[in-house]
């Protein structure tokens, strides 16, 4: 199985709730609710659950992280306008 297959399974099984997960580049699918920090220059994505104060440092391509950051910023901008 490849990542595209897993992405399709998530979408089929979760329906609208699959929007919680986002694919980053060719290697990662993450839950956007746990994105804590995006640093494209260091190719670093920090995932954190603030309730238990644990953080995970993931690596992704600069371009993928730039796209993710732009997407997250645009979503935050839309929420602010609602």
C-alpha positions as CSV (number, residue, x, y, z in Angstrom):
1,X,0.0,0.0,0.0
2,X,1.1,3.5,-0.7
3,X,0.2,6.8,0.9
4,X,-2.4,7.7,-1.7
5,X,-4.2,4.4,-0.9
6,X,-4.3,5.4,2.8
7,X,-5.5,8.9,2.0
8,X,-8.3,7.4,-0.1
9,X,-9.2,5.0,2.8
10,X,-9.3,7.9,5.3
11,X,-11.6,9.9,2.9
12,X,-13.9,6.9,2.4
13,X,-14.2,6.0,6.0
14,X,-14.4,9.4,7.6
15,X,-16.4,11.4,5.0
16,X,-16.4,15.1,6.0
17,X,-14.3,14.4,9.0
18,X,-11.4,13.4,6.7
19,X,-10.8,17.2,6.3
20,X,-9.1,17.0,9.7
21,X,-6.2,15.2,8.0
22,X,-4.0,16.8,5.5
23,X,-1.3,15.4,3.2
24,X,2.0,17.1,3.2
25,X,4.2,16.3,0.3
26,X,4.8,12.7,-0.7
27,X,5.5,11.3,2.8
28,X,3.1,12.5,5.4
29,X,-0.5,12.7,6.3
30,X,-1.1,14.6,9.6
31,X,-4.0,15.6,11.7
32,X,-4.2,19.4,11.3
33,X,-5.5,19.8,14.8
34,X,-2.1,19.0,16.2
35,X,0.0,21.3,14.0
36,X,1.9,23.5,16.4
37,X,4.6,25.1,14.3
38,X,5.7,25.2,10.6
39,X,9.2,26.2,9.8
40,X,9.9,25.8,6.0
41,X,13.4,27.1,6.2
42,X,14.5,24.3,8.6
43,X,12.2,21.8,6.9
44,X,10.5,21.3,10.2
45,X,6.9,20.6,11.2
46,X,6.2,20.4,15.0
47,X,3.1,18.5,16.0
48,X,1.9,18.9,19.6
49,X,-0.9,18.0,21.9
50,X,-1.0,20.8,24.3
51,X,-3.0,18.8,26.9
52,X,-0.1,16.4,27.6
53,X,2.7,18.7,26.6
54,X,4.3,16.3,24.1
55,X,5.8,17.5,20.8
56,X,7.0,15.6,17.7
57,X,9.4,17.0,15.2
58,X,8.7,15.9,11.6
59,X,10.7,16.6,8.5
60,X,9.2,17.6,5.2
61,X,10.3,19.4,2.0
62,X,10.6,23.2,2.0
63,X,8.0,23.5,-0.7
64,X,5.5,21.2,1.0
65,X,5.8,23.1,4.2
66,X,5.5,26.5,2.4
67,X,2.3,25.2,0.8
68,X,1.0,24.0,4.2
69,X,1.8,27.3,5.9
70,X,0.0,29.2,3.2
71,X,-3.0,26.9,3.4
72,X,-3.2,27.2,7.2
73,X,-2.8,31.0,7.1
74,X,-5.6,31.3,4.5
75,X,-7.9,29.1,6.7
76,X,-7.1,31.3,9.7
77,X,-7.9,34.4,7.6
78,X,-11.2,32.9,6.5
79,X,-12.2,32.1,10.1
80,X,-11.4,35.6,11.2
81,X,-13.8,37.0,8.5
82,X,-16.8,34.7,9.6
